[in-house]
């Protein structure tokens, strides 16, 4: 891992590629989380509309519990996505560094 960090520090091109890659991954994670939150909000609105339509009582405690459990599942999913993205970024950076080092040290 130190070799990767050292290569990123020594070569600004690698650093720029790593920064751009990190930004793209960050935006991807944010987009996925926003979609998940919007879907959960839509389900909540549909559920409340169903309760009103059928004439049942809207139990706010029950809705709060559902929102809390949805928040927990979103947090868990965000953690999983973050971990998988870290692994993918690490693998991609290592792969690119290996290619560049082979390119530099291979006889021409």
MOSULBEL-V79740 format. One line per field, one symbol per residue. phi: phi as a letter, one per 40 degrees, with the letter a starting at -180 (. if undefined). burial: 1 if it has 24 or more other C-alpha atoms within 12 Angstrom, else 0. Layout:
phi = ???
burial = ???
This chain:
phi = .cccccccccbcccccccccccccccccccccccccccccccccccccccccccgccccccccccccccccccccccccccccccccccdcccccccccccccccccc
burial = 000100000000010001000000100010001000000000000000000000000000000000000000010001000100100010001000100000000000
